[in-house]
Structures are given as C-alpha cells and as structure tokens.
Amino acid sequence: MSFNPLEEKGTPIEKQYRDWRNLNPIPYDKTTVHPYTRARIILMNGIETEAAIFLHQFNRHCDDMEVKKVIAESRRIEQQQQKAVNYQIPADETLLEVTIGYEQVAVDLTAWLAQNEKDENVKQALDFALLEDFDHLYRYADLMDLECGIKAERVVQEYTEITPGRPTAAHHRHPQDEIRKHINKDDADIQTKLNILTIVAGEQQTMNFYMNNGNRHGSNLGRGLYMEIGQVEEQHVSHYESLNDPNMSWYEMLLMHEYTECWLYYSMYKEEVDEVLKKLWEQHLYMEIGHLNHAVKLLKEKEGKEAKDMLPKALPSIFKFQSNKEYIRKILEEQIHLTTQDQGYVSVKDLDENSRFRTFNKKVNNIWVPSNEVIKDYIFRNGMDYRFELEGENPIKELQDRTTVIETLAIK
C-alpha cells in the first residue's frame, strides 16, 4: 500500500518532547548488531544533524517572529531526535570501528542512490565520489588491523568488499573543480531531490565526524589519515551540495527537508530488523509528519504555494541498505581514471603537467601522504595489505598486487 505523509496527521509538536531518560537509550551490542542497523543509525544521525543546521540557518535569515517561533520548536525536536539516534552507538565501539561503519554507509548509500537516479548529471556525481569513499574504507580498514588487530570484515560482514578504489592520493583536486551543475527545482524528479538532500546530509555528517574526532586518534599516522580523508569529505560536500537548485525559497527548502525525513524514516521503519530501532523509526516518522504539516502551512501562508503541487501523491520507493558489490566493481572498471575539471569529468591521462589538477595535487601531496603510508606500513609488517575481497581479485589489474603501494594510479 502506498504511503502519503501529506494525508497523515502525525504527532502534534507539543506531544513530541521527551525527557532525558527517553533520549538516553541502551546502546546496541557491537558484536551482534546487523551492519545495516548500524548504517541506518549513522545515516539518520546525519539527517537529523542536517535538519538542525538547516533550521539554524533559516532562523538567521528570517525576520518573521512567528515563523522563527515555529521553526524553533521543530529545531529543538530535531536535536532531541539526533540524540536519541546517535546515542544508540555504544562507547566500547572504537573510533576506528565507528569509522568503518561510516564508510560502509558512504559506499552502500551512494551506490543505491546512483542506481536509483534518473538525472545523468546527478548519477555521474554519485558514481564519481563512490569510488573515493570505497577507497577510504580500504585505508581505514588497513589502519585498524595494523594498529588494533581488528579485521574490518567483522564490522561490514559479507555485505561490502574491502579492496582499493580510486587511490585517495588522487582525490585531492583544486576547490574550483568541485562545483557541479545544479538541477532545476521546477522539473527535477522527486527522487532526484530526495537523493541530493540525502547524500549531502550523509557526506556532511562524515565530514563533521572526521573534522571533530580525527585528532582523538592515538597515532600520528592515524591522525594524518583522518586529516587527509577529512579534506576529501569536505570536497564531497561541496560536490554534492552544488547539485541543489539555489533558487529554491526557504519555505520550499523547509518542505523538502521535512519530506526527505519522512521518506527516510518510513524507509528505515520498513527495512529495520531490530524491533527496538523499528519502534524508534516509526516514532520519529510520525514526529516528522507533524513537522511536515507545519512546513505545508508555512509554504501556503507565506508564498501562496501548495505542497501537493511540489510533492507526489505517495512516497517514492523506499531506500534500502543493500549489498552493491557487483555495481561497485562495474563503476571501478569504468571510471577509476576520472577526475573533475570545471563542471565536468575528464581522464587524468589527458591532463598535462601544468593542469590545475596536477599542480594542486602535487602541492598537497608534497612530502607525506598518510593514505599511502598506512598501506606501506601494513605491507612492511605483514608482507601484503589487508583486503576483504568476496568477488575475486580487484577488477583493476594495477591494483591486484597486494605487496606494492600504487601511489600514482589515476595521476599518470
């Protein structure tokens, strides 16, 4: 049966506030939690963080006291929701174990969105960054086994492979080349709008996580890896956020944020295997429907626009965390040598030594590249790198040798 949040009453705002005990749950057991339950928690933490940040920005750009009061209430609820979600992660799950979860989210979230995207420009943006998050997973996995003796396969299980992607050293591009062509808000498909808002929130959460936690790692090598990959995550946020149409009004953006949360919470509820989390996703879904109702009302009152003219009669197909091994290998074979130039994509093989990409890449990779050093150290101690390849050898011939660090693939 189709589900249309516009036809649901939802939970009234005044009934959404929770006490501290209800916001401080018993965390999951890291030894038994399903990888995609962890993934759903990480993603929805990012979605709620984006909701709070967006509503703060709306508040700073709004001179209507009544509107400010309305969004202040929903913003406080979003903050409570974020705490209820984020506090599901247990304290005994180490920084690196959580990081592996973050990168599994990035890989399987991006792969699903790309396979369910109609706009070729948006799909290309997703496919491009997918290969970079895939490589990040490999670098962190080797670091975790190198320093902690923990195999990342215990975290991702059989759902996501761990093998090199586009080498992280090749991700460092000039900031001007991170900006993509944006969609048109009036004719873009609803799935495209949902995909963009979702990936922006997800990548932003990863950027913030590395930005605030990378310096807590115990070794200088690990701190360097978080620093380096954290910069790539900033690039990814710039890359994805530029896809959104900047001509949307604040009230249109508010509507789309709330609708996206309804879509995702409904998806989480339908897919969740943990009964405790399933109830939480359902609770938050009806809270978000309450927020959506306020957004619908404000859009009508302030701009004379009907939400039904912007949104479909039912939610699109639900989002699913699922294994994407075959798809990722396909994109790896097709696009590993790509980089960005202006608003498009080019093979680095076609760029001369004075190109903006090569000049910038050499500058930041001048002396010490943590992402390469992690693999060098692992090979030195173990004879070969750590991988978790479930579908055979890496599809890229140059990346099949596990005793050599490929530092310049996609830069030659």
C-alpha positions in Angstrom: 0.0 0.0 0.0 1.4 3.4 -0.9 2.1 5.9 1.9 1.5 9.6 1.6 2.7 11.7 4.6 0.6 14.6 3.4 -2.5 12.6 4.3 -1.3 11.7 7.8 -1.9 13.7 10.9 1.4 12.9 12.5 2.3 13.6 16.2 1.5 17.2 17.3 4.6 19.2 18.2 3.5 19.7 21.8 3.5 15.9 22.3 6.9 15.3 20.8 9.2 16.5 23.7 10.9 13.7 25.6 12.6 13.5 29.0 16.3 12.8 29.4 15.8 9.1 30.1 14.0 8.5 26.8 16.8 10.3 24.9 19.5 8.1 26.5 18.8 4.6 25.3 20.7 1.4 26.0 23.1 1.2 23.1 23.3 -1.8 20.7 25.7 -4.6 21.2 28.5 -4.1 18.7 29.2 -7.8 18.5 25.7 -8.7 17.4 24.3 -5.6 15.7 23.4 -6.0 12.0 25.8 -3.9 9.8 22.8 -2.2 8.2 21.2 -1.4 11.5 24.4 0.4 12.4 24.3 2.0 8.9 20.7 3.3 9.5 21.7 4.8 12.8 24.7 6.6 11.2 22.7 7.9 8.3 19.8 9.1 10.4 22.2 10.8 12.8 23.5 12.7 9.7 20.0 13.5 8.5 19.0 14.9 11.9 22.2 17.0 12.1 21.5 18.5 8.7 17.9 19.3 9.8 19.2 21.2 12.9 21.8 23.0 10.9 19.4 24.0 8.2 16.8 25.3 10.7 19.5 27.3 12.4 20.4 28.9 9.0 16.7 29.5 8.3 16.4 31.3 11.7 19.4 33.5 10.9 17.9 34.6 7.6 14.3 35.1 8.8 12.8 38.3 10.1 9.4 37.0 10.8 9.0 36.4 14.6 6.1 33.9 14.2 8.0 31.8 11.7 11.1 31.9 13.9 9.0 30.5 16.8 7.6 27.7 14.7 11.0 26.5 13.4 12.5 26.9 16.9 10.1 24.2 18.1 10.8 21.8 15.3 14.5 22.5 15.6 14.5 21.5 19.3 12.7 18.3 18.4 15.2 17.6 15.6 18.0 18.0 18.2 16.2 15.5 20.5 15.8 13.1 17.7 19.5 13.4 16.8 20.4 12.5 20.4 18.0 9.5 20.5 19.6 8.2 17.3 23.3 8.9 17.9 23.3 7.6 21.4 22.4 4.1 20.0 26.2 3.8 19.3 28.0 2.1 22.3 31.1 3.6 24.0 33.0 0.3 23.5 32.8 0.7 19.8 36.2 2.2 19.0 36.7 5.3 16.9 38.0 3.2 14.0 35.2 0.7 14.3 32.7 3.5 14.0 34.7 5.0 11.1 34.4 1.7 9.2 30.6 1.9 9.8 30.7 5.5 8.4 32.5 4.4 5.3 30.2 1.4 4.8 27.3 3.9 4.9 29.0 6.1 2.4 29.7 3.2 0.0 26.3 1.5 0.1 24.2 4.6 0.4 25.9 6.2 -2.6 25.7 3.0 -4.7 21.9 2.7 -4.0 21.2 6.3 -4.8 23.2 6.1 -8.1 21.3 3.1 -9.2 18.0 4.9 -8.5 18.9 8.2 -10.1 17.3 9.3 -13.4 19.3 12.6 -13.9 22.6 11.7 -15.6 24.5 14.6 -14.1 23.5 13.6 -10.6 24.2 9.9 -11.2 27.7 10.8 -12.5 28.3 12.8 -9.4 27.3 9.9 -7.3 29.3 7.3 -9.2 32.4 9.5 -9.2 32.6 10.0 -5.4 31.5 6.4 -4.8 35.0 5.2 -5.9 36.6 7.5 -3.4 34.6 6.5 -0.4 35.2 2.9 -1.4 39.0 3.6 -1.2 38.6 5.3 2.2 37.1 2.2 3.6 40.2 0.2 2.4 42.6 2.7 4.0 40.8 2.8 7.4 40.5 -1.0 7.4 44.2 -1.4 7.0 44.9 1.1 9.7 42.5 -0.6 12.1 44.1 -4.0 11.6 47.6 -2.5 11.6 47.2 -0.7 14.9 44.4 -2.5 16.7 44.4 -6.1 15.3 40.7 -5.8 14.4 39.6 -7.0 11.0 37.1 -4.7 9.3 35.2 -7.6 7.9 33.8 -8.1 11.5 32.1 -4.7 11.0 30.9 -4.8 7.4 30.4 -8.6 7.3 29.7 -10.0 3.8 27.8 -7.0 2.5 30.6 -4.7 1.5 34.0 -5.6 0.0 37.3 -4.0 1.2 39.8 -3.5 -1.7 41.4 -0.4 -3.2 39.3 2.0 -5.2 40.5 5.2 -6.8 43.6 5.9 -4.7 43.0 8.5 -2.0 46.1 10.4 -3.1 44.4 11.1 -6.4 41.3 12.6 -4.7 42.9 16.0 -3.9 41.6 18.4 -6.5 41.5 22.2 -6.8 38.4 23.6 -5.0 37.2 25.2 -8.1 36.8 21.8 -9.7 34.4 20.6 -7.0 31.3 22.6 -8.2 28.7 20.7 -10.3 25.9 21.9 -12.5 22.7 22.2 -10.4 19.3 20.7 -11.1 16.2 22.7 -12.0 13.8 22.7 -9.0 10.7 23.0 -11.2 11.3 20.0 -13.4 13.6 17.7 -11.4 12.2 14.3 -10.4 11.2 14.0 -6.7 13.6 11.0 -6.4 16.5 13.3 -7.6 15.7 15.9 -5.0 15.5 13.2 -2.2 18.8 11.7 -3.4 20.6 15.0 -3.3 19.4 16.0 0.1 20.2 12.6 1.5 23.7 12.4 0.1 24.5 15.9 1.2 23.4 15.1 4.8 25.3 11.8 4.8 28.6 13.3 3.5 28.3 16.3 5.7 28.0 14.0 8.8 31.1 12.2 7.7 33.0 15.4 7.2 31.9 16.7 10.6 32.8 13.3 12.3 36.3 13.3 10.9 36.7 17.1 11.5 35.9 16.7 15.2 37.2 13.3 16.0 40.3 12.7 13.8 42.6 14.4 16.4 41.4 11.9 19.0 43.2 9.0 17.3 46.3 7.7 19.2 48.9 7.7 16.5 50.3 10.4 14.3 49.8 8.2 11.2 46.1 7.7 12.1 45.6 11.4 12.8 47.1 12.1 9.4 44.8 9.7 7.7 41.7 11.3 9.3 43.1 14.7 8.3 43.6 13.7 4.7 40.4 11.9 4.2 38.5 14.6 6.1 39.6 17.1 3.4 38.2 14.8 0.8 34.9 14.6 2.6 34.8 18.4 2.5 35.3 18.2 -1.2 32.4 15.7 -1.4 30.1 18.0 0.4 30.9 20.8 -2.0 30.5 18.4 -4.9 27.0 17.3 -3.8 25.5 20.4 -2.3 26.2 22.3 -5.6 23.7 19.9 -7.3 20.8 21.6 -5.4 19.0 24.4 -7.1 19.9 27.6 -5.2 16.8 29.3 -6.4 14.5 27.4 -4.0 13.0 29.6 -1.4 13.5 29.0 2.3 9.9 27.7 2.6 10.4 25.3 -0.4 13.7 24.1 1.2 11.9 23.6 4.5 9.2 21.5 2.8 11.8 19.3 1.1 13.9 18.8 4.2 10.8 17.6 6.1 9.6 15.4 3.2 13.0 13.8 2.9 13.0 12.9 6.6 9.5 11.4 6.2 10.8 9.3 3.3 13.9 8.1 5.1 12.2 7.3 8.4 9.5 5.4 6.6 12.3 3.5 4.7 14.2 2.8 7.9 11.0 1.6 9.6 10.1 -0.8 6.7 13.6 -2.2 6.5 14.7 -2.4 10.1 15.4 -5.9 11.6 15.9 -4.7 15.2 12.5 -4.3 16.9 13.7 -1.6 19.3 15.0 0.5 16.5 12.0 -0.2 14.4 9.8 1.4 17.0 12.1 4.4 17.2 12.0 4.9 13.4 8.2 4.7 13.5 8.0 7.2 16.4 10.3 9.6 14.5 8.4 9.2 11.3 5.2 10.5 12.9 7.1 13.3 14.5 8.4 14.3 11.1 4.9 14.2 9.6 4.0 16.7 12.3 6.9 18.9 11.1 5.9 18.4 7.5 2.4 19.7 8.3 3.9 22.9 9.7 6.0 23.3 6.5 3.0 22.8 4.3 1.1 25.5 6.2 4.0 28.0 6.1 4.5 27.5 2.4 0.8 28.2 1.8 0.7 31.2 4.2 4.0 32.9 3.1 4.2 32.1 -0.6 0.7 31.0 -1.6 2.1 27.7 -2.8 0.5 24.3 -2.4 2.7 21.4 -1.2 0.7 19.0 -3.3 2.0 20.7 -6.4 5.6 20.0 -5.4 5.2 16.5 -4.0 3.9 13.2 -5.4 0.7 11.5 -4.2 2.7 8.8 -2.4 6.3 8.4 -1.3 8.7 7.0 -3.9 10.1 3.6 -3.5 11.8 3.1 -0.1 15.5 3.5 0.3 17.3 0.2 1.2 20.8 -0.5 2.5 21.9 -3.5 0.4 25.0 -5.1 -0.9 26.3 -3.4 -4.1 29.5 -5.4 -4.8 28.8 -6.1 -8.4 27.8 -2.5 -9.2 30.8 -1.0 -7.4 33.2 -3.3 -9.4 31.5 -2.2 -12.6 31.9 1.5 -11.8 35.5 0.9 -10.7 36.4 -0.6 -14.1 34.7 2.2 -16.0 35.7 5.3 -14.0 38.8 4.8 -11.9 40.9 7.2 -14.0 38.4 10.1 -13.9 38.9 13.4 -12.1 37.0 16.7 -12.3 37.6 19.7 -14.4 35.4 22.8 -14.1 31.8 21.3 -14.1 32.7 18.1 -15.9 34.8 14.9 -15.7 38.0 14.0 -17.6 40.6 11.3 -17.6 43.7 12.4 -15.8 45.7 10.7 -18.6 44.5 13.6 -20.8 45.8 16.3 -18.4 49.3 17.9 -18.9 51.7 18.7 -16.1 50.6 22.3 -15.8 46.9 21.4 -15.4 45.1 22.7 -12.3 44.5 19.2 -11.0 48.2 18.1 -11.3 49.5 21.4 -9.9 47.2 21.3 -6.8 47.6 17.5 -6.3 51.4 17.8 -6.2 51.3 20.7 -3.8 49.3 18.9 -1.1 51.0 15.5 -1.7 54.4 17.2 -1.5 56.2 15.1 1.1 54.0 12.8 3.2 50.7 11.2 2.1 49.1 9.4 5.1 46.8 7.3 2.9 49.9 5.8 1.2 51.9 5.5 4.4 49.2 3.4 6.0 49.4 0.8 3.3 53.2 0.9 3.2 53.4 0.3 6.9 50.9 -2.6 6.7 52.8 -4.3 3.9 56.1 -3.8 5.7 54.8 -5.6 8.8 52.6 -8.2 7.2 54.0 -8.8 3.7 50.8 -7.8 1.9 47.9 -5.4 2.5 44.6 -6.2 4.2 41.6 -6.8 1.9 38.3 -8.5 2.2 37.6 -9.5 -1.4 34.4 -11.6 -1.9 34.0 -11.5 -5.6 37.6 -12.3 -6.7 40.6 -10.1 -7.3 40.3 -6.3 -7.7 39.0 -5.7 -11.2 41.8 -3.2 -11.9 45.0 -5.0 -13.0 47.3 -2.4 -11.4 45.6 -2.9 -8.0 45.8 -6.7 -7.9 49.4 -6.7 -6.5 49.0 -6.7 -2.7 52.7 -6.2 -2.0 53.1 -2.8 -3.7 51.5 0.6 -2.9 50.1 2.1 -6.0 50.6 5.8 -5.3 50.0 7.4 -8.6 47.3 5.4 -10.4 44.9 7.9 -12.0 47.6 10.5 -11.9 49.8 9.2 -14.7 
